[in-house]
Amino acid sequence: MTREQAYNLVRPRFSNKNLFKHVLAVEAVMRELALFLKEDVEKWGLVGLLHDLDYEETMNTPERHTLVTAEILRDFDLSDEIIHAIKAHNNLAPLDSLLDQAFYAADPVTGLIVAATLMHPDKKLASVDAEFVLRRFKEKSFARGANREQIKSCENFGLSLEVFTTIAITGMRKISKELGL
């Protein structure tokens, strides 16, 4: 599956523009992580772009989240690694590979970065750095949906929280226009 095919599959499934921006942000972070870790940029990007394909459909039945996505993607030419990583982010598969682990940490960090950016006076990703985001990270009431333990799991694959956050911000800056930030 190409990135264009994935985009065309994903886009119409989101009526909520912020959810669509979330998958674009996660895709950007995954692509940047793949570059940094010398992994397959296209494969890692597809995981980010496709991971919440069924979100709106399963939001009231979270135990089905990612299982419906796996069914939808069954007829496409995708590696088992991609499907496994998508399931792993909802704790429906073990974090076996570097891809699984990186994606598990990347998914929630985008929400933290967006929330921190919106707190910045100019609300622009270009003005936000890891130090600014990590100050907010310590505030338990800030961006409650961004699971801190999940984000900190970046240390399990050798990246400090500061390096991981910097990589994530760098990736998201590349699509700041699409994100409106």
MDTraj code that builds the backbone (N, CA, C; nanometers):
import mdtraj as md
import numpy as np

residues = "MET THR ARG GLU GLN ALA TYR ASN LEU VAL ARG PRO ARG PHE SER ASN LYS ASN LEU PHE LYS HIS VAL LEU ALA VAL GLU ALA VAL MET ARG GLU LEU ALA LEU PHE LEU LYS GLU ASP VAL GLU LYS TRP GLY LEU VAL GLY LEU LEU HIS ASP LEU ASP TYR GLU GLU THR MET ASN THR PRO GLU ARG HIS THR LEU VAL THR ALA GLU ILE LEU ARG ASP PHE ASP LEU SER ASP GLU ILE ILE HIS ALA ILE LYS ALA HIS ASN ASN LEU ALA PRO LEU ASP SER LEU LEU ASP GLN ALA PHE TYR ALA ALA ASP PRO VAL THR GLY LEU ILE VAL ALA ALA THR LEU MET HIS PRO ASP LYS LYS LEU ALA SER VAL ASP ALA GLU PHE VAL LEU ARG ARG PHE LYS GLU LYS SER PHE ALA ARG GLY ALA ASN ARG GLU GLN ILE LYS SER CYS GLU ASN PHE GLY LEU SER LEU GLU VAL PHE THR THR ILE ALA ILE THR GLY MET ARG LYS ILE SER LYS GLU LEU GLY LEU".split()
xyz = np.array([
    [0.0845, -0.1175, 0.0000],
    [0.0000, 0.0000, 0.0000],
    [0.0891, 0.1240, 0.0000],
    [0.0572, 0.2163, -0.0860],
    [0.1325, 0.3406, -0.0900],
    [0.0766, 0.4386, 0.0128],
    [0.1508, 0.5429, 0.0375],
    [0.1053, 0.6466, 0.1290],
    [-0.0229, 0.7110, 0.0742],
    [-0.0270, 0.7342, -0.0568],
    [-0.1450, 0.7952, -0.1190],
    [-0.2683, 0.7067, -0.1032],
    [-0.2525, 0.5761, -0.1232],
    [-0.3640, 0.4834, -0.1047],
    [-0.4121, 0.4852, 0.0410],
    [-0.3175, 0.4862, 0.1338],
    [-0.3526, 0.4890, 0.2762],
    [-0.4268, 0.6180, 0.3098],
    [-0.3761, 0.7294, 0.2613],
    [-0.4407, 0.8590, 0.2853],
    [-0.5842, 0.8572, 0.2328],
    [-0.6025, 0.8055, 0.1109],
    [-0.7353, 0.8017, 0.0499],
    [-0.8298, 0.7065, 0.1226],
    [-0.7759, 0.6064, 0.1889],
    [-0.8567, 0.5160, 0.2704],
    [-0.8934, 0.5820, 0.4028],
    [-0.7994, 0.6520, 0.4614],
    [-0.8173, 0.7112, 0.5938],
    [-0.9061, 0.8358, 0.5905],
    [-0.8812, 0.9265, 0.4991],
    [-0.9458, 1.0582, 0.5011],
    [-1.0973, 1.0530, 0.5156],
    [-1.1685, 0.9740, 0.4338],
    [-1.3154, 0.9760, 0.4447],
    [-1.3699, 0.9110, 0.5723],
    [-1.2877, 0.8428, 0.6471],
    [-1.3340, 0.7747, 0.7686],
    [-1.3371, 0.8662, 0.8906],
    [-1.2907, 0.9906, 0.8737],
    [-1.2877, 1.0840, 0.9862],
    [-1.3783, 1.2028, 0.9603],
    [-1.4830, 1.2139, 1.0399],
    [-1.5665, 1.3336, 1.0334],
    [-1.5095, 1.4407, 1.1263],
    [-1.4335, 1.3979, 1.2272],
    [-1.3714, 1.4899, 1.3224],
    [-1.2344, 1.5313, 1.2684],
    [-1.2197, 1.6582, 1.2313],
    [-1.0944, 1.7039, 1.1703],
    [-0.9758, 1.6915, 1.2645],
    [-0.9987, 1.7038, 1.3958],
    [-0.8869, 1.6911, 1.4896],
    [-0.8369, 1.5474, 1.4998],
    [-0.9257, 1.4498, 1.4861],
    [-0.8813, 1.3103, 1.4823],
    [-0.7985, 1.2847, 1.3569],
    [-0.8410, 1.3437, 1.2457],
    [-0.7633, 1.3271, 1.1229],
    [-0.6261, 1.3934, 1.1373],
    [-0.6222, 1.5104, 1.1972],
    [-0.4937, 1.5766, 1.2218],
    [-0.4054, 1.4919, 1.3136],
    [-0.4681, 1.4222, 1.4083],
    [-0.3920, 1.3343, 1.4977],
    [-0.3202, 1.2248, 1.4183],
    [-0.3907, 1.1585, 1.3269],
    [-0.3236, 1.0513, 1.2523],
    [-0.2134, 1.1076, 1.1634],
    [-0.2332, 1.2271, 1.1096],
    [-0.1270, 1.2900, 1.0306],
    [-0.0060, 1.3216, 1.1192],
    [-0.0319, 1.3693, 1.2403],
    [0.0771, 1.4002, 1.3333],
    [0.1531, 1.2740, 1.3722],
    [0.0802, 1.1666, 1.4010],
    [0.1464, 1.0412, 1.4384],
    [0.2265, 0.9879, 1.3204],
    [0.1717, 0.9985, 1.2008],
    [0.2467, 0.9571, 1.0817],
    [0.3775, 1.0356, 1.0727],
    [0.3707, 1.1667, 1.0913],
    [0.4901, 1.2513, 1.0811],
    [0.5940, 1.2131, 1.1861],
    [0.5498, 1.1859, 1.3079],
    [0.6417, 1.1456, 1.4144],
    [0.7046, 1.0109, 1.3815],
    [0.6243, 0.9182, 1.3333],
    [0.6776, 0.7858, 1.2999],
    [0.7789, 0.7936, 1.1857],
    [0.7521, 0.8756, 1.0873],
    [0.8471, 0.8918, 0.9770],
    [0.9791, 0.9501, 1.0286],
    [0.9695, 1.0475, 1.1170],
    [1.0896, 1.1106, 1.1723],
    [1.1675, 1.0122, 1.2599],
    [1.0967, 0.9337, 1.3385],
    [1.1637, 0.8308, 1.4195],
    [1.2343, 0.7291, 1.3303],
    [1.1685, 0.6881, 1.2226],
    [1.2300, 0.5924, 1.1298],
    [1.3583, 0.6499, 1.0696],
    [1.3549, 0.7768, 1.0329],
    [1.4768, 0.8412, 0.9809],
    [1.5879, 0.8380, 1.0852],
    [1.5548, 0.8756, 1.2071],
    [1.6530, 0.8820, 1.3143],
    [1.7092, 0.7441, 1.3470],
    [1.6223, 0.6440, 1.3472],
    [1.6627, 0.5078, 1.3853],
    [1.7064, 0.4227, 1.2665],
    [1.7095, 0.4843, 1.1478],
    [1.7499, 0.4162, 1.0243],
    [1.6616, 0.2942, 0.9946],
    [1.5322, 0.3181, 1.0019],
    [1.4325, 0.2150, 0.9734],
    [1.3561, 0.2522, 0.8465],
    [1.2596, 0.1708, 0.8086],
    [1.1814, 0.1887, 0.6867],
    [1.0801, 0.3024, 0.7060],
    [1.1103, 0.4179, 0.6492],
    [1.0289, 0.5382, 0.6671],
    [0.8859, 0.5177, 0.6167],
    [0.8708, 0.4532, 0.5024],
    [0.7362, 0.4337, 0.4463],
    [0.6526, 0.3412, 0.5347],
    [0.7107, 0.2321, 0.5783],
    [0.6391, 0.1370, 0.6646],
    [0.5988, 0.2038, 0.7955],
    [0.6923, 0.2721, 0.8583],
    [0.6637, 0.3365, 0.9865],
    [0.5581, 0.4456, 0.9693],
    [0.5653, 0.5190, 0.8590],
    [0.4654, 0.6222, 0.8322],
    [0.3256, 0.5635, 0.8149],
    [0.3170, 0.4504, 0.7460],
    [0.1868, 0.3862, 0.7262],
    [0.1238, 0.3447, 0.8589],
    [0.2048, 0.2966, 0.9512],
    [0.1519, 0.2603, 1.0832],
    [0.0849, 0.3820, 1.1467],
    [0.1539, 0.4947, 1.1444],
    [0.0981, 0.6163, 1.2029],
    [-0.0288, 0.6626, 1.1336],
    [-0.0290, 0.6582, 1.0024],
    [-0.1435, 0.7064, 0.9255],
    [-0.2660, 0.6158, 0.9405],
    [-0.2443, 0.4868, 0.9473],
    [-0.3552, 0.3915, 0.9489],
    [-0.4047, 0.3530, 1.0885],
    [-0.3320, 0.3883, 1.1926],
    [-0.3561, 0.3289, 1.3241],
    [-0.4944, 0.3531, 1.3842],
    [-0.5587, 0.4623, 1.3534],
    [-0.6905, 0.4913, 1.4098],
    [-0.8010, 0.4848, 1.3045],
    [-0.7786, 0.4052, 1.2033],
    [-0.8723, 0.3923, 1.0917],
    [-1.0151, 0.3636, 1.1395],
    [-1.0270, 0.2853, 1.2462],
    [-1.1601, 0.2473, 1.2956],
    [-1.2046, 0.3284, 1.4176],
    [-1.1324, 0.4328, 1.4525],
    [-1.1570, 0.5016, 1.5799],
    [-1.3005, 0.5514, 1.5954],
    [-1.3499, 0.6218, 1.4965],
    [-1.4861, 0.6761, 1.5091],
    [-1.5897, 0.5648, 1.5163],
    [-1.5619, 0.4556, 1.4472],
    [-1.6532, 0.3407, 1.4453],
    [-1.6524, 0.2648, 1.5786],
    [-1.5393, 0.2647, 1.6469],
    [-1.5258, 0.1832, 1.7687],
    [-1.5142, 0.2660, 1.8972],
    [-1.5369, 0.3959, 1.8898],
    [-1.5137, 0.4790, 2.0086],
    [-1.6012, 0.4388, 2.1278],
    [-1.7152, 0.3787, 2.1024],
    [-1.8009, 0.3337, 2.2126],
    [-1.7751, 0.1889, 2.2523],
    [-1.6898, 0.1230, 2.1775],
    [-1.6486, -0.0146, 2.2084],
    [-1.4964, -0.0238, 2.1942],
    [-1.4228, 0.0374, 2.2870],
    [-1.2765, 0.0468, 2.2730],
    [-1.2059, -0.0885, 2.2647],
    [-1.2679, -0.1935, 2.3160],
    [-1.2065, -0.3254, 2.3059],
    [-1.2008, -0.3756, 2.1607],
    [-1.2798, -0.3147, 2.0734],
    [-1.2787, -0.3501, 1.9298],
    [-1.1826, -0.2630, 1.8494],
    [-1.1358, -0.1526, 1.9107],
    [-1.0444, -0.0608, 1.8413],
    [-0.9187, -0.1364, 1.7988],
    [-0.8824, -0.1201, 1.6773],
    [-0.7705, -0.1827, 1.6050],
    [-0.8079, -0.3183, 1.5465],
    [-0.9039, -0.3899, 1.6057],
    [-0.9469, -0.5172, 1.5475],
    [-1.0252, -0.4920, 1.4189],
    [-1.1091, -0.3900, 1.4203],
    [-1.1830, -0.3523, 1.2993],
    [-1.0837, -0.3021, 1.1933],
    [-0.9857, -0.2245, 1.2370],
    [-0.8823, -0.1786, 1.1432],
    [-0.8129, -0.2972, 1.0778],
    [-0.7766, -0.3967, 1.1568],
    [-0.7092, -0.5159, 1.1025],
    [-0.7961, -0.5838, 0.9968],
    [-0.9272, -0.5899, 1.0218],
    [-1.0197, -0.6488, 0.9239],
    [-1.0242, -0.5663, 0.7956],
    [-1.0331, -0.4353, 0.8108],
    [-1.0383, -0.3456, 0.6945],
    [-0.9116, -0.3611, 0.6109],
    [-0.7985, -0.3729, 0.6778],
    [-0.6691, -0.3765, 0.6082],
    [-0.6316, -0.5148, 0.5557],
    [-0.7083, -0.6159, 0.5913],
    [-0.6757, -0.7537, 0.5522],
    [-0.6599, -0.7690, 0.4014],
    [-0.7390, -0.6976, 0.3237],
    [-0.7372, -0.7128, 0.1782],
    [-0.6328, -0.6258, 0.1078],
    [-0.5521, -0.5558, 0.1853],
    [-0.4496, -0.4700, 0.1275],
    [-0.3126, -0.5354, 0.1423],
    [-0.2210, -0.4907, 0.0592],
    [-0.0856, -0.5452, 0.0611],
    [-0.0038, -0.4771, 0.1704],
    [-0.0202, -0.5278, 0.2933],
    [0.0507, -0.4722, 0.4080],
    [0.1219, -0.5836, 0.4834],
    [0.2352, -0.5524, 0.5380],
    [0.3082, -0.6528, 0.6147],
    [0.2371, -0.6811, 0.7469],
    [0.2592, -0.7997, 0.7976],
    [0.2047, -0.8366, 0.9285],
    [0.2575, -0.7440, 1.0370],
    [0.3801, -0.6939, 1.0172],
    [0.4403, -0.6010, 1.1143],
    [0.3545, -0.4763, 1.1349],
    [0.2993, -0.4253, 1.0271],
    [0.2166, -0.3049, 1.0349],
    [0.0905, -0.3333, 1.1162],
    [0.0227, -0.4415, 1.0849],
    [-0.0994, -0.4782, 1.1569],
    [-0.0685, -0.5043, 1.3045],
    [0.0419, -0.5733, 1.3300],
    [0.0817, -0.6038, 1.4681],
    [0.1050, -0.4748, 1.5470],
    [0.1768, -0.3803, 1.4893],
    [0.2056, -0.2537, 1.5585],
    [0.0770, -0.1776, 1.5882],
    [-0.0152, -0.1771, 1.4934],
    [-0.1430, -0.1091, 1.5129],
    [-0.2185, -0.1726, 1.6296],
    [-0.2243, -0.3046, 1.6333],
    [-0.2913, -0.3734, 1.7448],
    [-0.2189, -0.3479, 1.8766],
    [-0.0878, -0.3435, 1.8735],
    [-0.0091, -0.3262, 1.9960],
    [-0.0371, -0.1915, 2.0630],
    [-0.0687, -0.0902, 1.9847],
    [-0.0926, 0.0412, 2.0467],
    [-0.2195, 0.0415, 2.1312],
    [-0.3074, -0.0563, 2.1089],
    [-0.4280, -0.0700, 2.1917],
    [-0.4152, -0.1899, 2.2864],
    [-0.2918, -0.2311, 2.3091],
    [-0.2620, -0.3425, 2.4003],
    [-0.3284, -0.4734, 2.3585],
    [-0.3476, -0.4936, 2.2283],
    [-0.4058, -0.6176, 2.1776],
    [-0.3007, -0.7075, 2.1125],
    [-0.1756, -0.6666, 2.1239],
    [-0.0618, -0.7475, 2.0784],
    [0.0588, -0.7009, 2.1602],
    [0.1536, -0.7906, 2.1832],
    [0.2715, -0.7509, 2.2620],
    [0.3615, -0.6544, 2.1851],
    [0.4377, -0.5760, 2.2598],
    [0.5345, -0.4827, 2.1998],
    [0.6627, -0.5604, 2.1689],
    [0.6604, -0.6338, 2.0577],
    [0.7699, -0.7253, 2.0240],
    [0.8869, -0.6590, 1.9523],
    [0.8580, -0.5624, 1.8683],
    [0.9616, -0.5069, 1.7805],
    [0.9900, -0.3606, 1.8136],
    [1.0960, -0.3101, 1.7549],
    [1.1270, -0.1675, 1.7676],
    [1.0117, -0.0845, 1.7120],
    [0.9530, -0.1275, 1.6022],
    [0.8380, -0.0577, 1.5438],
    [0.7231, -0.0504, 1.6451],
    [0.6901, -0.1623, 1.7075],
    [0.5818, -0.1652, 1.8072],
    [0.6102, -0.0676, 1.9204],
    [0.7310, -0.0735, 1.9722],
    [0.7688, 0.0090, 2.0873],
    [0.7685, 0.1576, 2.0523],
    [0.8239, 0.1905, 1.9353],
    [0.8302, 0.3305, 1.8930],
    [0.6896, 0.3863, 1.8717],
    [0.6045, 0.3074, 1.8097],
    [0.4691, 0.3528, 1.7838],
    [0.3903, 0.3698, 1.9130],
    [0.4093, 0.2792, 2.0063],
    [0.3408, 0.2854, 2.1354],
    [0.3725, 0.4176, 2.2072],
    [0.4968, 0.4615, 2.1982],
    [0.5378, 0.5881, 2.2601],
    [0.4956, 0.7093, 2.1765],
    [0.4965, 0.6944, 2.0448],
    [0.4690, 0.8069, 1.9556],
    [0.3236, 0.8514, 1.9562],
    [0.2316, 0.7580, 1.9662],
    [0.0898, 0.7920, 1.9567],
    [0.0492, 0.9000, 2.0579],
    [0.0777, 0.8829, 2.1872],
    [0.0328, 0.9860, 2.2825],
    [0.1158, 1.1137, 2.2836],
    [0.2406, 1.1084, 2.2370],
    [0.3241, 1.2290, 2.2451],
    [0.2701, 1.3392, 2.1545],
    [0.2004, 1.3032, 2.0491],
    [0.1470, 1.4069, 1.9592],
    [0.0451, 1.4937, 2.0310],
    [-0.0384, 1.4327, 2.1142],
    [-0.1371, 1.5106, 2.1901],
    [-0.0718, 1.6057, 2.2881],
    [0.0339, 1.5594, 2.3517],
    [0.1086, 1.6441, 2.4455],
    [0.1702, 1.7638, 2.3727],
    [0.2279, 1.7376, 2.2562],
    [0.2919, 1.8445, 2.1793],
    [0.1883, 1.9446, 2.1282],
    [0.0762, 1.8961, 2.0794],
    [-0.0296, 1.9870, 2.0324],
    [-0.0796, 2.0729, 2.1483],
    [-0.1061, 2.0112, 2.2629],
    [-0.1557, 2.0863, 2.3794],
    [-0.0545, 2.1914, 2.4242],
    [0.0734, 2.1543, 2.4266],
    [0.1771, 2.2500, 2.4661],
    [0.1859, 2.3646, 2.3649],
    [0.1752, 2.3316, 2.2376],
    [0.1809, 2.4343, 2.1325],
    [0.0661, 2.5333, 2.1487],
    [-0.0509, 2.4833, 2.1791],
    [-0.1670, 2.5714, 2.1958],
    [-0.1559, 2.6596, 2.3206],
    [-0.0677, 2.6228, 2.4133],
    [-0.0413, 2.7055, 2.5314],
    [0.0604, 2.8160, 2.5012],
    [0.1383, 2.7965, 2.3957],
    [0.2410, 2.8941, 2.3602],
    [0.1736, 3.0208, 2.3072],
    [0.2304, 3.1373, 2.3360],
    [0.1666, 3.2631, 2.2920],
    [0.1318, 3.2682, 2.1429],
    [0.2197, 3.2167, 2.0550],
    [0.1876, 3.2276, 1.9119],
    [0.1237, 3.1008, 1.8535],
    [0.1106, 2.9971, 1.9362],
    [0.0445, 2.8735, 1.8953],
    [0.1054, 2.8126, 1.7686],
    [0.2375, 2.8167, 1.7596],
    [0.3084, 2.7642, 1.6427],
    [0.4101, 2.6595, 1.6857],
    [0.4130, 2.5476, 1.6135],
    [0.5120, 2.4427, 1.6412],
    [0.6546, 2.4945, 1.6286],
    [0.6748, 2.5896, 1.5401],
    [0.8093, 2.6448, 1.5200],
    [0.8633, 2.7112, 1.6463],
    [0.7748, 2.7500, 1.7354],
    [0.8162, 2.8203, 1.8575],
    [0.8317, 2.7277, 1.9785],
    [0.7996, 2.6018, 1.9600],
    [0.7998, 2.5067, 2.0715],
    [0.9220, 2.4162, 2.0612],
    [0.9854, 2.3906, 2.1746],
    [1.0965, 2.2960, 2.1774],
    [1.0712, 2.1917, 2.2857],
    [1.1602, 2.0941, 2.2938],
    [1.1427, 1.9853, 2.3906],
    [1.1374, 2.0379, 2.5332],
    [1.2181, 2.1352, 2.5642],
    [1.2193, 2.1900, 2.7005],
    [1.0816, 2.2448, 2.7379],
    [1.0198, 2.3203, 2.6469],
    [0.8875, 2.3770, 2.6717],
    [0.7839, 2.2662, 2.6920],
    [0.7859, 2.1659, 2.6037],
    [0.6898, 2.0553, 2.6129],
    [0.7114, 1.9760, 2.7415],
    [0.8359, 1.9498, 2.7756],
    [0.8645, 1.8669, 2.8930],
    [0.8338, 1.9383, 3.0245],
    [0.8351, 2.0706, 3.0249],
    [0.7879, 2.1426, 3.1442],
    [0.6398, 2.1111, 3.1670],
    [0.5640, 2.1064, 3.0594],
    [0.4217, 2.0738, 3.0671],
    [0.4014, 1.9251, 3.1009],
    [0.4917, 1.8427, 3.0543],
    [0.4856, 1.6982, 3.0789],
    [0.4745, 1.6683, 3.2284],
    [0.5424, 1.7485, 3.3084],
    [0.5468, 1.7265, 3.4529],
    [0.4164, 1.7659, 3.5230],
    [0.3335, 1.8443, 3.4547],
    [0.2066, 1.8887, 3.5125],
    [0.0996, 1.7810, 3.4893],
    [0.0632, 1.7108, 3.5943],
    [-0.0300, 1.5976, 3.5806],
    [-0.1659, 1.6375, 3.5230],
    [-0.2094, 1.7601, 3.5495],
    [-0.3404, 1.8030, 3.5009],
    [-0.3367, 1.8519, 3.3559],
    [-0.2174, 1.8654, 3.2995],
    [-0.2030, 1.9155, 3.1630],
    [-0.2117, 1.8001, 3.0632],
    [-0.2942, 1.8141, 2.9620],
    [-0.3090, 1.7125, 2.8565],
    [-0.3228, 1.5734, 2.9180],
    [-0.4251, 1.5584, 2.9995],
    [-0.4467, 1.4329, 3.0732],
    [-0.4514, 1.3094, 2.9835],
    [-0.4993, 1.3256, 2.8618],
    [-0.5112, 1.2120, 2.7703],
    [-0.3788, 1.1608, 2.7172],
    [-0.2729, 1.2380, 2.7356],
    [-0.1399, 1.1973, 2.6878],
    [-0.0740, 1.1129, 2.7973],
    [-0.0832, 0.9830, 2.7824],
    [-0.0336, 0.8889, 2.8830],
    [0.1174, 0.9037, 2.9005],
    [0.1566, 0.9551, 3.0153],
    [0.2980, 0.9844, 3.0420],
    [0.3837, 0.8577, 3.0447],
    [0.3322, 0.7517, 3.1035],
    [0.4100, 0.6268, 3.1093],
    [0.4318, 0.5716, 2.9685],
    [0.3308, 0.5813, 2.8866],
    [0.3426, 0.5347, 2.7485],
    [0.4472, 0.6177, 2.6738],
    [0.4447, 0.7483, 2.6924],
    [0.5442, 0.8351, 2.6280],
    [0.6844, 0.8020, 2.6792],
    [0.6978, 0.7860, 2.8102],
    [0.8293, 0.7556, 2.8690],
    [0.8831, 0.6195, 2.8263],
    [0.7979, 0.5356, 2.7682],
    [0.8457, 0.4050, 2.7217],
    [0.9482, 0.4193, 2.6087],
    [0.9683, 0.5407, 2.5582],
    [1.0737, 0.5640, 2.4585],
    [1.2108, 0.5223, 2.5137],
    [1.2241, 0.5278, 2.6438],
    [1.3502, 0.4883, 2.7061],
    [1.3767, 0.3390, 2.6887],
    [1.2713, 0.2598, 2.6659],
    [1.2871, 0.1153, 2.6449],
    [1.3565, 0.0830, 2.5132],
    [1.3554, 0.1772, 2.4196],
    [1.4277, 0.1536, 2.2947],
    [1.5419, 0.2530, 2.2763],
    [1.5909, 0.3036, 2.3891],
    [1.7170, 0.3765, 2.3897],
    [1.7126, 0.5258, 2.3670],
    [1.5940, 0.5863, 2.3669],
    [1.5865, 0.7311, 2.3484],
    [1.5453, 0.7971, 2.4786],
    [1.6173, 0.8993, 2.5166],
    [1.5764, 0.9765, 2.6332],
    [1.4473, 1.0505, 2.5993],
    [1.3758, 1.0908, 2.7006],
    [1.2526, 1.1653, 2.6811],
    [1.2783, 1.2936, 2.6026],
    [1.3890, 1.3611, 2.6314],
    [1.4213, 1.4857, 2.5618],
    [1.4504, 1.4609, 2.4131],
    [1.5302, 1.3597, 2.3831],
    [1.5620, 1.3284, 2.2427],
    [1.4354, 1.2852, 2.1692],
    [1.3574, 1.1975, 2.2304],
    [1.2331, 1.1497, 2.1700],
    [1.1385, 1.2659, 2.1395],
    [1.1218, 1.3557, 2.2340],
    [1.0322, 1.4700, 2.2162],
    [1.0835, 1.5625, 2.1063],
    [1.2139, 1.5820, 2.1005],
    [1.2731, 1.6645, 1.9952],
    [1.2464, 1.6040, 1.8575],
    [1.2637, 1.4740, 1.8449],
    [1.2369, 1.4051, 1.7179],
    [1.0896, 1.4217, 1.6801],
    [1.0018, 1.4034, 1.7777],
    [0.8577, 1.4151, 1.7516],
    [0.8207, 1.5562, 1.7053],
    [0.8742, 1.6564, 1.7731],
    [0.8463, 1.7956, 1.7338],
    [0.8986, 1.8211, 1.5930],
    [1.0182, 1.7730, 1.5631],
    [1.0766, 1.7910, 1.4296],
    [0.9862, 1.7324, 1.3223],
    [0.9366, 1.6131, 1.3454],
    [0.8460, 1.5507, 1.2489],
    [0.7185, 1.6297, 1.2308],
    [0.6608, 1.6736, 1.3406],
    [0.5351, 1.7487, 1.3329],
    [0.5539, 1.8853, 1.2681],
    [0.6687, 1.9460, 1.2869],
    [0.6953, 2.0757, 1.2219],
    [0.6908, 2.0636, 1.0703],
    [0.7299, 1.9493, 1.0189],
    [0.7317, 1.9282, 0.8737],
    [0.5927, 1.9340, 0.8127],
    [0.4907, 1.9141, 0.8955],
    [0.3522, 1.9207, 0.8446],
    [0.2711, 2.0240, 0.9239],
    [0.3384, 2.1243, 0.9747],
    [0.2689, 2.2221, 1.0598],
    [0.1513, 2.2899, 0.9883],
    [0.1634, 2.3103, 0.8596],
    [0.0544, 2.3722, 0.7857],
    [-0.0708, 2.2843, 0.7879],
    [-0.0543, 2.1538, 0.7631],
    [-0.1672, 2.0615, 0.7656],
    [-0.2275, 2.0514, 0.9056],
    [-0.1432, 2.0665, 1.0073],
    [-0.1900, 2.0592, 1.1451],
    [-0.2506, 2.1919, 1.1939],
    [-0.2291, 2.2973, 1.1185],
    [-0.2783, 2.4290, 1.1591],
    [-0.1998, 2.4872, 1.2736],
    [-0.0750, 2.4426, 1.2877],
    [0.0111, 2.4869, 1.3965],
    [0.1433, 2.5403, 1.3412],
])
top = md.Topology()
chain = top.add_chain()
for i, resn in enumerate(residues, 1):
    res = top.add_residue(resn, chain, resSeq=i)
    for name in ("N", "CA", "C"):
        top.add_atom(name, md.element.get_by_symbol(name[0]), res)
traj = md.Trajectory(xyz[None], top)
